[in-house]
Amino acid sequence: MQEFIEMAEWLLHQNLRDGDPVESLPTPAFQANGKKYVSFSTNNYLSIATSPRFTAAASRGLETYGVGNCESRLLSGNLAVYGELEHKLAVCKKKDAAVLFATGYMANLGVLSSLPQTSKYARIYGFTSAREYTYAYFSDELNHVSIREGIRMSGAARATYRHLDLNHLEGLLKKSTATTKIIVTDGVFSQDGDIAPLPDLLQLAELYDATLYVDDAHGTGILGENGGGICEHFGITSARIIYMGTLSKAYGGIGGFIATEAHIAKIIRLACSAYGFTSALPPDQAVALSEAVDMVVDEPERRARLWENQRYFVTRMSELPYPLVSTESPIIPILVGDEDAADALALSLGESGIHVDAVRFPAVPLRKARLRIQLNAGHTSQDIDQLIDTLRAHQHGASTAIMSTLGMTKTKRDELAGNEALH
């Protein structure tokens, strides 16, 4: 225990934050310390979380079922409302079936860790495979930590390919002797905001007889004509794809899910301990989330406003010298580099009533700190203008810090800004 005491004392002197208390949740406006802020770092992309239609559905769920389901779905906790929500999610993703989890993190952790182990459970009941199967995961280096931890827990062989480098991925696939290859990627990368090239990844999966596991936490409800996510965005359907999504972002609640083929869903229900050995999602959430899935489809104006705000922000940012990591999605990170400089810029924005998270190691590599801007359907053009004006007021100090940290000349910085604008 002495090491923990020493570490705690050391942490007291570090410039690290563990989340300041707030008095309300971002809609995107919120209250903290008696002051009103507008958040540009909320996952509540479509402002569904506090909408009257959504909260009314949650109230109906509370009145019908109470607050929590204290049972596993494999025992006496399998309420019909869960199956109804799973059916809607499967239809939305054009899959045979869906499986609910308490969180998206648990979905990744549970499914990725258990898939290579399922035959061991089946053997207990007399299953004998036709041959000896070996598993290998191939993961993008910028995948979410829940993916990396799930893969590590699986005990399977694993390889990491450079971010979006499909030549590197193909080289790793060629070398692998595993009988079961699983490529794993974020759909929208949470800290960079870029979108995985799903058609090219699927082509590689077909060429090397691999499964493609896609974590579309930040694309579900956002991408595609009807908010169906990255597969709808690219017009892709494939039995090779195992689709993971969250219910805690665009859908405004809590939970995660896997949408996949019926036989894979059945295996997950039987062999994934993160599904069977835990209490089920609160039933009021299931009722509300079922409503949210409908809202994403039949209230398209929410997505329209989100993407209008995204385009407006990108256009306005072209006036300023800040380098943008990506401009493909509603996540548009401003690269700062130096951790303290990123914190200082976020603090300056906060003093103007604008909340933006400064993202730093371990969420991103050292010296790659950034302000992760997330656009929202609830933002007004005035909100965005205020953000731009505040960034402009601090552009000299921030620009100096960025150039110093990244070792850029002005020419190099302008080149980077130009390249990102072409995105």
C-alpha positions in Angstrom: 0.0 0.0 0.0 2.9 2.3 0.5 3.4 2.8 -3.2 -0.2 4.0 -3.5 0.3 6.5 -0.7 3.4 7.9 -2.4 1.6 8.1 -5.7 -1.3 9.9 -4.2 1.0 12.5 -2.6 2.8 12.9 -6.0 -0.6 13.4 -7.8 -1.4 16.3 -5.5 1.3 18.3 -7.3 0.4 17.3 -10.8 -1.8 19.4 -13.2 -4.3 16.6 -13.6 -8.1 16.8 -13.4 -10.7 14.2 -12.5 -13.8 16.0 -13.6 -15.2 19.1 -12.0 -18.7 18.9 -10.4 -21.6 20.3 -12.4 -25.2 21.2 -11.5 -26.9 20.1 -14.7 -26.1 18.1 -17.8 -25.2 19.7 -21.1 -28.1 20.2 -23.5 -25.7 21.7 -24.7 -26.1 24.6 -22.1 -25.5 23.6 -18.5 -24.8 25.0 -15.0 -21.6 24.7 -12.9 -20.6 26.7 -9.8 -23.6 28.9 -10.3 -22.5 29.9 -13.8 -24.0 29.1 -17.2 -21.9 27.5 -19.9 -22.4 26.2 -23.4 -20.7 22.8 -23.9 -18.7 22.0 -27.0 -17.6 18.7 -25.5 -20.8 16.7 -25.0 -21.7 13.3 -26.5 -25.4 14.2 -26.4 -25.0 15.0 -30.1 -28.7 15.3 -31.0 -29.9 16.9 -27.7 -32.2 13.9 -27.1 -31.2 13.3 -23.5 -33.4 16.0 -22.0 -36.0 16.3 -24.7 -39.7 16.1 -23.5 -40.4 13.1 -25.7 -37.5 11.1 -24.3 -38.0 12.0 -20.7 -41.7 11.2 -21.0 -40.8 7.7 -22.2 -38.4 7.3 -19.3 -41.2 8.3 -16.9 -43.5 5.7 -18.4 -40.8 3.1 -17.9 -40.4 4.2 -14.2 -44.1 4.0 -13.6 -44.4 0.6 -15.2 -41.3 -1.2 -13.9 -39.6 0.9 -11.1 -36.1 2.1 -11.0 -33.7 -0.9 -11.5 -33.7 -4.5 -12.7 -31.7 -6.3 -10.1 -31.6 -9.6 -12.1 -29.6 -11.1 -14.9 -31.5 -11.6 -18.2 -30.4 -15.3 -18.1 -32.4 -15.7 -14.9 -35.6 -13.8 -14.0 -34.7 -10.4 -15.4 -35.5 -10.8 -19.1 -38.2 -8.2 -19.5 -40.0 -8.1 -22.9 -39.0 -4.5 -23.4 -35.3 -5.5 -23.8 -36.2 -7.8 -26.7 -38.3 -5.0 -28.3 -35.3 -2.6 -28.1 -33.0 -5.2 -29.5 -35.3 -5.9 -32.4 -35.4 -2.1 -33.3 -31.6 -1.9 -33.1 -31.1 -5.0 -35.3 -33.5 -3.5 -37.9 -31.7 -0.1 -37.8 -28.4 -1.8 -38.4 -29.8 -4.3 -41.0 -28.8 -7.3 -38.9 -30.5 -10.4 -37.8 -30.2 -9.7 -34.1 -28.9 -7.4 -31.4 -27.7 -8.0 -27.8 -27.9 -5.3 -25.1 -25.1 -4.5 -22.6 -25.0 -2.2 -19.6 -22.5 0.1 -21.4 -20.7 0.3 -24.6 -17.5 -0.3 -22.7 -18.8 -3.6 -21.4 -20.0 -4.6 -24.8 -16.4 -4.3 -26.2 -14.8 -5.7 -23.1 -17.1 -8.7 -23.0 -17.5 -9.6 -26.6 -13.9 -9.2 -27.7 -12.6 -11.1 -24.7 -15.1 -14.0 -25.0 -15.3 -14.7 -28.8 -12.0 -16.6 -28.9 -13.0 -18.5 -25.8 -16.5 -19.7 -26.8 -15.5 -23.2 -27.9 -14.1 -23.9 -24.4 -17.5 -23.2 -22.9 -19.2 -25.3 -25.6 -16.9 -28.3 -25.0 -18.2 -28.5 -21.4 -21.6 -29.4 -22.9 -20.1 -31.9 -25.4 -19.3 -29.8 -28.4 -16.4 -31.0 -30.6 -15.1 -28.8 -33.4 -14.2 -30.2 -36.8 -10.7 -28.8 -36.6 -8.4 -26.9 -34.3 -9.1 -23.1 -34.6 -6.8 -20.3 -33.7 -7.7 -16.6 -33.3 -5.9 -13.4 -34.1 -7.0 -9.8 -33.7 -5.9 -6.9 -35.9 -6.5 -3.5 -34.2 -6.1 0.1 -35.3 -3.6 1.8 -33.0 -6.1 4.5 -32.2 -9.0 2.2 -31.2 -10.8 2.9 -28.0 -9.2 1.6 -24.8 -12.2 -0.8 -24.2 -11.2 -2.5 -27.5 -7.6 -2.8 -26.5 -8.5 -4.2 -23.1 -11.0 -6.6 -24.5 -8.5 -8.0 -27.0 -5.8 -8.3 -24.4 -8.1 -10.2 -22.1 -9.0 -12.7 -24.8 -5.6 -14.3 -24.8 -5.7 -14.5 -28.6 -2.8 -13.4 -30.8 -3.0 -9.7 -31.5 -1.4 -7.2 -33.9 -1.7 -3.5 -34.0 -1.7 -1.6 -37.4 -0.8 2.0 -37.9 -3.8 4.3 -37.8 -5.8 3.8 -41.1 -2.7 2.3 -42.7 -4.4 -0.5 -44.8 -1.1 -1.5 -46.4 0.3 -2.2 -42.9 -2.9 -4.1 -42.0 -2.7 -6.2 -45.1 0.9 -7.1 -44.4 -0.1 -8.3 -40.9 -3.0 -10.3 -42.3 -0.7 -12.0 -44.9 1.7 -13.1 -42.1 -0.9 -14.5 -39.8 -1.5 -18.2 -39.7 -4.6 -17.9 -37.5 -7.7 -19.7 -38.8 -10.0 -17.0 -37.5 -8.9 -13.4 -38.1 -10.8 -10.5 -36.7 -10.1 -6.9 -37.8 -11.2 -4.3 -35.2 -11.8 -0.6 -35.8 -13.5 2.4 -34.4 -16.1 3.8 -36.9 -15.5 7.4 -35.9 -12.3 7.7 -33.9 -13.2 9.3 -30.6 -10.2 11.6 -30.2 -9.3 12.3 -33.8 -12.8 12.5 -35.4 -11.9 10.8 -38.6 -14.0 8.0 -40.1 -12.7 4.5 -40.8 -12.6 3.6 -44.6 -15.1 0.8 -44.1 -15.4 -0.3 -47.8 -11.6 -0.8 -48.0 -11.5 -2.6 -44.6 -14.3 -4.9 -45.7 -12.5 -5.7 -49.0 -9.5 -6.8 -47.0 -11.7 -8.9 -44.7 -13.1 -10.6 -47.7 -9.7 -11.1 -49.3 -8.3 -12.7 -46.1 -11.5 -14.4 -44.9 -11.6 -12.2 -41.8 -14.4 -10.9 -39.6 -14.7 -7.1 -39.3 -15.7 -5.8 -35.9 -16.7 -2.1 -35.9 -17.1 0.1 -32.8 -19.5 2.8 -34.1 -20.0 4.6 -30.7 -19.7 8.0 -32.3 -21.4 7.2 -35.6 -24.6 5.5 -34.3 -27.5 7.9 -34.8 -25.2 10.4 -36.5 -24.0 9.0 -39.8 -26.1 7.8 -42.6 -29.3 9.1 -44.2 -31.4 7.8 -41.3 -28.8 7.8 -38.5 -28.1 4.1 -39.1 -24.3 4.7 -38.5 -21.2 4.0 -40.5 -22.6 1.1 -42.5 -25.5 3.2 -43.7 -23.1 6.0 -44.4 -21.1 3.9 -46.8 -24.1 1.8 -48.0 -22.6 -1.4 -46.8 -24.2 -4.6 -45.5 -22.2 -7.7 -44.9 -22.5 -10.9 -42.8 -18.8 -10.4 -42.0 -19.5 -7.3 -40.0 -20.1 -7.4 -36.2 -21.5 -4.0 -35.3 -21.1 -2.5 -31.9 -22.9 0.7 -30.9 -23.6 2.8 -27.8 -26.8 4.1 -26.4 -25.2 6.8 -24.3 -24.3 9.3 -27.1 -26.7 10.2 -29.9 -29.5 8.2 -28.3 -29.2 10.1 -25.0 -29.3 7.2 -22.5 -27.0 4.5 -21.2 -26.0 1.1 -22.6 -24.3 -0.6 -25.5 -25.2 -3.2 -28.0 -23.9 -5.7 -30.6 -25.8 -6.1 -33.9 -24.8 -9.2 -35.8 -26.0 -12.5 -37.3 -28.4 -14.6 -35.3 -25.8 -17.4 -34.6 -23.2 -14.9 -33.3 -25.9 -13.3 -31.1 -26.8 -16.6 -29.6 -23.2 -17.4 -28.9 -22.7 -14.1 -27.2 -25.7 -14.6 -24.9 -24.5 -18.0 -23.8 -20.7 -17.4 -23.5 -20.2 -13.7 -22.7 -20.0 -13.2 -19.0 -20.4 -9.4 -19.4 -23.9 -10.2 -20.7 -25.0 -13.0 -18.4 -23.3 -12.4 -15.1 -24.6 -8.9 -14.5 -27.8 -7.1 -13.8 -29.8 -5.9 -16.9 -30.1 -2.4 -18.2 -32.6 -0.3 -16.0 -36.0 -0.9 -17.6 -36.9 2.8 -17.8 -33.8 3.2 -19.9 -34.9 0.5 -22.3 -38.3 2.2 -22.7 -36.7 5.6 -23.3 -34.1 4.2 -25.7 -36.7 2.5 -27.7 -38.3 5.9 -28.1 -34.9 7.4 -29.0 -34.3 5.0 -31.8 -37.6 6.1 -33.3 -36.8 9.8 -32.7 -33.5 9.6 -34.7 -35.5 8.3 -37.7 -38.6 10.4 -37.5 -37.0 13.7 -36.3 -34.4 14.1 -39.0 -34.2 17.8 -38.3 -32.0 17.0 -35.3 -29.3 15.4 -37.5 -29.7 18.2 -40.1 -29.0 20.9 -37.4 -26.0 18.9 -36.2 -24.4 18.7 -39.6 -25.3 22.4 -40.4 -23.5 23.4 -37.2 -20.6 21.1 -38.1 -20.2 22.8 -41.5 -20.6 26.3 -40.1 -17.9 25.7 -37.5 -15.4 24.2 -40.1 -16.0 27.3 -42.3 -15.5 29.7 -39.5 -12.3 27.9 -38.3 -10.7 28.5 -41.7 -10.3 32.1 -40.6 -8.1 31.1 -37.7 -4.5 29.7 -37.5 -5.4 26.6 -35.4 -4.6 23.2 -37.0 -7.6 20.8 -37.0 -6.9 17.1 -36.7 -10.0 16.2 -38.8 -13.1 17.7 -40.2 -15.1 14.6 -41.3 -17.4 14.2 -38.3 -19.0 16.3 -35.5 -15.7 15.6 -33.6 -13.3 18.3 -34.7 -10.2 18.4 -32.5 -8.0 21.5 -32.4 -4.4 20.2 -32.0 -2.4 22.1 -29.4 0.4 19.7 -28.5 1.6 20.9 -25.2 -0.6 19.7 -22.3 -0.4 22.8 -20.2 -1.1 25.0 -23.2 -4.2 23.0 -24.0 -5.4 23.3 -20.4 -4.8 27.0 -20.4 -6.7 27.5 -23.6 -9.6 25.5 -22.3 -9.6 27.6 -19.1 -9.7 30.8 -21.1 -12.7 29.5 -23.0 -14.4 28.6 -19.7 -13.9 32.1 -18.5 -16.0 33.2 -21.5 -18.8 30.7 -20.7 -17.7 28.0 -23.2 -16.8 24.6 -22.0 -14.4 22.5 -24.0 -12.5 19.5 -22.7 -8.7 19.6 -23.0 -7.8 16.0 -24.0 -4.4 14.8 -23.0 -2.4 11.7 -22.2 -3.4 8.9 -21.7 -6.4 9.6 -23.9 -4.0 10.8 -26.6 -0.2 10.4 -27.0 2.1 12.7 -25.1 2.6 16.1 -26.7 -0.5 15.6 -28.8 -3.0 17.3 -26.4 -6.0 18.9 -28.1 -9.3 20.7 -27.5 -11.9 18.1 -28.6 -14.7 20.2 -30.2 -17.9 18.3 -30.5 -20.7 20.0 -32.4 -24.3 19.5 -31.3 -27.8 19.9 -32.7 -28.6 22.3 -29.9 -25.9 24.8 -30.7 -27.0 28.1 -32.2 -24.9 30.1 -34.7 -24.4 32.6 -31.9 -22.9 29.8 -29.7 -20.5 28.9 -32.5 -19.6 32.6 -33.2 -18.8 33.1 -29.5 -16.5 30.1 -29.6 -14.8 31.4 -32.7 -14.4 34.9 -31.3 -12.9 33.6 -28.1 -10.4 31.4 -30.0 -9.5 34.4 -32.1 -8.9 36.5 -29.0 -6.4 33.9 -27.8 -4.9 32.9 -31.2 -1.6 34.6 -30.7 -0.6 32.9 -27.5 -2.1 29.5 -28.6 -0.4 29.7 -32.0 2.9 30.4 -30.4 2.5 27.4 -28.1 1.4 25.1 -30.9 4.3 26.1 -33.2 6.8 25.7 -30.3 5.5 22.3 -29.3 5.2 20.8 -32.7 8.4 22.4 -34.0 6.5 24.0 -36.9 7.5 26.9 -39.0 4.6 29.2 -40.1 4.8 27.7 -43.6 4.5 24.2 -42.2 1.6 25.2 -40.0 -0.2 26.8 -43.0 0.4 23.7 -45.0 -1.1 21.5 -42.3 -4.1 23.8 -42.0 -4.6 23.6 -45.8 -4.3 19.9 -45.9 -7.0 19.5 -43.2 -9.3 21.9 -45.0 -9.2 19.5 -47.9 -10.6 16.8 -45.7 
